[in-house]
Each structure stands twice: as structure tokens, then as C-alpha cells.
Amino acid sequence: MQLITNFNTFALIYQGWYRPYHFPAYNRKELANESFIQLNTYYLIIYSQLVGDAETRYIMGWANIATLGVMVLFNAILIVKW
């Protein structure tokens, strides 16, 4: 979990620091997507044995689904706009 979180953090830092795309809108979109992915990797910690309460993991599972739904909606809006 720590390794995946660190890789995601480095990808987010790279994206924000170097801005590899020529168009600023592409860089902002990619930075937003990396942020959504980073948030979803934090859910891995909640799903581990570090959180002993199954009810908490269940509730956070719905929060994870909501986060993924916002990410899909964000990208769908961008596809329709472009």
C-alpha cells in the first residue's frame, strides 16, 4: 500500500511540476485525474486490516464509489465539451 501510494504521489508531483502537455487544459485535466487516483489509493488503507470495524469499511466503500462516480462524471463532461 505504501509503495502504490508513493508511486501515485510521485506521478502527481511530476504532473504538477513539469506539465508535460503543450496545452494547459490537458495539464489541468491530467492533474485532476491524478488527484482522483491519489484519493482512491488512500482508500486502500481503509480496506486493510488497519481498520478493524467492518461497518466503517462498508461506509467508506460507498464513499469510494462516490469518488469514482465524480471522476467518471468529470471525464464525461470533458469528453462532451471537446
mmCIF file of the C-alpha atoms, coordinates in Angstrom:
data_MODEL
# 
_entry.id   MODEL 
# 
loop_
_atom_site.group_PDB 
_atom_site.id 
_atom_site.type_symbol 
_atom_site.label_atom_id 
_atom_site.label_alt_id 
_atom_site.label_comp_id 
_atom_site.label_asym_id 
_atom_site.label_entity_id 
_atom_site.label_seq_id 
_atom_site.pdbx_PDB_ins_code 
_atom_site.Cartn_x 
_atom_site.Cartn_y 
_atom_site.Cartn_z 
_atom_site.occupancy 
_atom_site.B_iso_or_equiv 
_atom_site.pdbx_formal_charge 
_atom_site.auth_seq_id 
_atom_site.auth_comp_id 
_atom_site.auth_asym_id 
_atom_site.auth_atom_id 
_atom_site.pdbx_PDB_model_num 
ATOM 1  C CA . MET A 1 1  ? 0.000   0.000  0.000   1.00 0.00 ? 1  MET A CA 1 
ATOM 2  C CA . GLN A 1 2  ? 2.802   2.371  0.873   1.00 0.00 ? 2  GLN A CA 1 
ATOM 3  C CA . LEU A 1 3  ? 4.577   1.678  -2.411  1.00 0.00 ? 3  LEU A CA 1 
ATOM 4  C CA . ILE A 1 4  ? 1.462   2.288  -4.504  1.00 0.00 ? 4  ILE A CA 1 
ATOM 5  C CA . THR A 1 5  ? 0.719   5.484  -2.602  1.00 0.00 ? 5  THR A CA 1 
ATOM 6  C CA . ASN A 1 6  ? 4.276   6.707  -3.095  1.00 0.00 ? 6  ASN A CA 1 
ATOM 7  C CA . PHE A 1 7  ? 4.239   5.948  -6.819  1.00 0.00 ? 7  PHE A CA 1 
ATOM 8  C CA . ASN A 1 8  ? 0.992   7.843  -7.145  1.00 0.00 ? 8  ASN A CA 1 
ATOM 9  C CA . THR A 1 9  ? 2.376   10.767 -5.175  1.00 0.00 ? 9  THR A CA 1 
ATOM 10 C CA . PHE A 1 10 ? 5.435   10.939 -7.427  1.00 0.00 ? 10 PHE A CA 1 
ATOM 11 C CA . ALA A 1 11 ? 3.226   10.828 -10.543 1.00 0.00 ? 11 ALA A CA 1 
ATOM 12 C CA . LEU A 1 12 ? 1.129   13.657 -9.129  1.00 0.00 ? 12 LEU A CA 1 
ATOM 13 C CA . ILE A 1 13 ? 4.203   15.735 -8.324  1.00 0.00 ? 13 ILE A CA 1 
ATOM 14 C CA . TYR A 1 14 ? 5.658   15.079 -11.775 1.00 0.00 ? 14 TYR A CA 1 
ATOM 15 C CA . GLN A 1 15 ? 2.428   16.082 -13.461 1.00 0.00 ? 15 GLN A CA 1 
ATOM 16 C CA . GLY A 1 16 ? 2.127   19.270 -11.432 1.00 0.00 ? 16 GLY A CA 1 
ATOM 17 C CA . TRP A 1 17 ? 5.765   20.274 -11.683 1.00 0.00 ? 17 TRP A CA 1 
ATOM 18 C CA . TYR A 1 18 ? 6.701   19.537 -15.309 1.00 0.00 ? 18 TYR A CA 1 
ATOM 19 C CA . ARG A 1 19 ? 3.330   19.910 -17.052 1.00 0.00 ? 19 ARG A CA 1 
ATOM 20 C CA . PRO A 1 20 ? 4.291   17.650 -19.963 1.00 0.00 ? 20 PRO A CA 1 
ATOM 21 C CA . TYR A 1 21 ? 1.446   18.573 -22.338 1.00 0.00 ? 21 TYR A CA 1 
ATOM 22 C CA . HIS A 1 22 ? 1.548   21.570 -24.651 1.00 0.00 ? 22 HIS A CA 1 
ATOM 23 C CA . PHE A 1 23 ? -1.972  22.769 -23.876 1.00 0.00 ? 23 PHE A CA 1 
ATOM 24 C CA . PRO A 1 24 ? -2.724  23.996 -20.328 1.00 0.00 ? 24 PRO A CA 1 
ATOM 25 C CA . ALA A 1 25 ? -6.194  22.404 -20.411 1.00 0.00 ? 25 ALA A CA 1 
ATOM 26 C CA . TYR A 1 26 ? -4.660  18.952 -20.927 1.00 0.00 ? 26 TYR A CA 1 
ATOM 27 C CA . ASN A 1 27 ? -2.331  19.500 -17.992 1.00 0.00 ? 27 ASN A CA 1 
ATOM 28 C CA . ARG A 1 28 ? -5.183  20.583 -15.724 1.00 0.00 ? 28 ARG A CA 1 
ATOM 29 C CA . LYS A 1 29 ? -7.297  17.591 -16.779 1.00 0.00 ? 29 LYS A CA 1 
ATOM 30 C CA . GLU A 1 30 ? -4.455  15.190 -16.156 1.00 0.00 ? 30 GLU A CA 1 
ATOM 31 C CA . LEU A 1 31 ? -3.658  16.786 -12.806 1.00 0.00 ? 31 LEU A CA 1 
ATOM 32 C CA . ALA A 1 32 ? -7.297  16.433 -11.756 1.00 0.00 ? 32 ALA A CA 1 
ATOM 33 C CA . ASN A 1 33 ? -7.307  12.767 -12.812 1.00 0.00 ? 33 ASN A CA 1 
ATOM 34 C CA . GLU A 1 34 ? -4.095  12.091 -10.907 1.00 0.00 ? 34 GLU A CA 1 
ATOM 35 C CA . SER A 1 35 ? -5.666  13.723 -7.848  1.00 0.00 ? 35 SER A CA 1 
ATOM 36 C CA . PHE A 1 36 ? -8.711  11.465 -8.130  1.00 0.00 ? 36 PHE A CA 1 
ATOM 37 C CA . ILE A 1 37 ? -6.457  8.422  -8.436  1.00 0.00 ? 37 ILE A CA 1 
ATOM 38 C CA . GLN A 1 38 ? -4.425  9.550  -5.422  1.00 0.00 ? 38 GLN A CA 1 
ATOM 39 C CA . LEU A 1 39 ? -7.596  9.906  -3.385  1.00 0.00 ? 39 LEU A CA 1 
ATOM 40 C CA . ASN A 1 40 ? -8.694  6.427  -4.415  1.00 0.00 ? 40 ASN A CA 1 
ATOM 41 C CA . THR A 1 41 ? -5.371  4.906  -3.375  1.00 0.00 ? 41 THR A CA 1 
ATOM 42 C CA . TYR A 1 42 ? -5.928  6.292  0.112   1.00 0.00 ? 42 TYR A CA 1 
ATOM 43 C CA . TYR A 1 43 ? -8.984  4.064  0.307   1.00 0.00 ? 43 TYR A CA 1 
ATOM 44 C CA . LEU A 1 44 ? -6.646  1.047  0.164   1.00 0.00 ? 44 LEU A CA 1 
ATOM 45 C CA . ILE A 1 45 ? -5.524  1.860  3.695   1.00 0.00 ? 45 ILE A CA 1 
ATOM 46 C CA . ILE A 1 46 ? -9.126  1.815  4.895   1.00 0.00 ? 46 ILE A CA 1 
ATOM 47 C CA . TYR A 1 47 ? -9.761  -1.558 3.273   1.00 0.00 ? 47 TYR A CA 1 
ATOM 48 C CA . SER A 1 48 ? -6.780  -3.158 5.021   1.00 0.00 ? 48 SER A CA 1 
ATOM 49 C CA . GLN A 1 49 ? -6.705  -4.801 8.443   1.00 0.00 ? 49 GLN A CA 1 
ATOM 50 C CA . LEU A 1 50 ? -5.624  -1.484 9.985   1.00 0.00 ? 50 LEU A CA 1 
ATOM 51 C CA . VAL A 1 51 ? -9.300  -0.571 10.204  1.00 0.00 ? 51 VAL A CA 1 
ATOM 52 C CA . GLY A 1 52 ? -10.912 -3.327 12.198  1.00 0.00 ? 52 GLY A CA 1 
ATOM 53 C CA . ASP A 1 53 ? -14.523 -2.214 12.023  1.00 0.00 ? 53 ASP A CA 1 
ATOM 54 C CA . ALA A 1 54 ? -16.314 -3.786 9.056   1.00 0.00 ? 54 ALA A CA 1 
ATOM 55 C CA . GLU A 1 55 ? -19.073 -1.168 9.183   1.00 0.00 ? 55 GLU A CA 1 
ATOM 56 C CA . THR A 1 56 ? -16.521 1.619  8.690   1.00 0.00 ? 56 THR A CA 1 
ATOM 57 C CA . ARG A 1 57 ? -15.018 -0.164 5.697   1.00 0.00 ? 57 ARG A CA 1 
ATOM 58 C CA . TYR A 1 58 ? -18.518 -0.635 4.274   1.00 0.00 ? 58 TYR A CA 1 
ATOM 59 C CA . ILE A 1 59 ? -19.381 3.059  4.611   1.00 0.00 ? 59 ILE A CA 1 
ATOM 60 C CA . MET A 1 60 ? -16.048 4.106  3.140   1.00 0.00 ? 60 MET A CA 1 
ATOM 61 C CA . GLY A 1 61 ? -16.692 1.736  0.252   1.00 0.00 ? 61 GLY A CA 1 
ATOM 62 C CA . TRP A 1 62 ? -19.720 3.826  -0.653  1.00 0.00 ? 62 TRP A CA 1 
ATOM 63 C CA . ALA A 1 63 ? -17.581 6.952  -0.361  1.00 0.00 ? 63 ALA A CA 1 
ATOM 64 C CA . ASN A 1 64 ? -15.083 5.338  -2.726  1.00 0.00 ? 64 ASN A CA 1 
ATOM 65 C CA . ILE A 1 65 ? -17.846 4.570  -5.214  1.00 0.00 ? 65 ILE A CA 1 
ATOM 66 C CA . ALA A 1 66 ? -18.992 8.195  -4.984  1.00 0.00 ? 66 ALA A CA 1 
ATOM 67 C CA . THR A 1 67 ? -15.443 9.411  -5.613  1.00 0.00 ? 67 THR A CA 1 
ATOM 68 C CA . LEU A 1 68 ? -15.153 7.182  -8.665  1.00 0.00 ? 68 LEU A CA 1 
ATOM 69 C CA . GLY A 1 69 ? -18.528 8.433  -9.864  1.00 0.00 ? 69 GLY A CA 1 
ATOM 70 C CA . VAL A 1 70 ? -17.363 12.044 -9.618  1.00 0.00 ? 70 VAL A CA 1 
ATOM 71 C CA . MET A 1 71 ? -14.225 11.120 -11.543 1.00 0.00 ? 71 MET A CA 1 
ATOM 72 C CA . VAL A 1 72 ? -16.235 9.446  -14.318 1.00 0.00 ? 72 VAL A CA 1 
ATOM 73 C CA . LEU A 1 73 ? -18.664 12.375 -14.445 1.00 0.00 ? 73 LEU A CA 1 
ATOM 74 C CA . PHE A 1 74 ? -15.766 14.856 -14.642 1.00 0.00 ? 74 PHE A CA 1 
ATOM 75 C CA . ASN A 1 75 ? -14.209 12.985 -17.551 1.00 0.00 ? 75 ASN A CA 1 
ATOM 76 C CA . ALA A 1 76 ? -17.550 12.508 -19.310 1.00 0.00 ? 76 ALA A CA 1 
ATOM 77 C CA . ILE A 1 77 ? -18.204 16.247 -19.158 1.00 0.00 ? 77 ILE A CA 1 
ATOM 78 C CA . LEU A 1 78 ? -14.776 16.917 -20.634 1.00 0.00 ? 78 LEU A CA 1 
ATOM 79 C CA . ILE A 1 79 ? -15.394 14.427 -23.446 1.00 0.00 ? 79 ILE A CA 1 
ATOM 80 C CA . VAL A 1 80 ? -18.712 16.061 -24.307 1.00 0.00 ? 80 VAL A CA 1 
ATOM 81 C CA . LYS A 1 81 ? -17.187 19.568 -24.216 1.00 0.00 ? 81 LYS A CA 1 
ATOM 82 C CA . TRP A 1 82 ? -14.288 18.647 -26.530 1.00 0.00 ? 82 TRP A CA 1 
# 
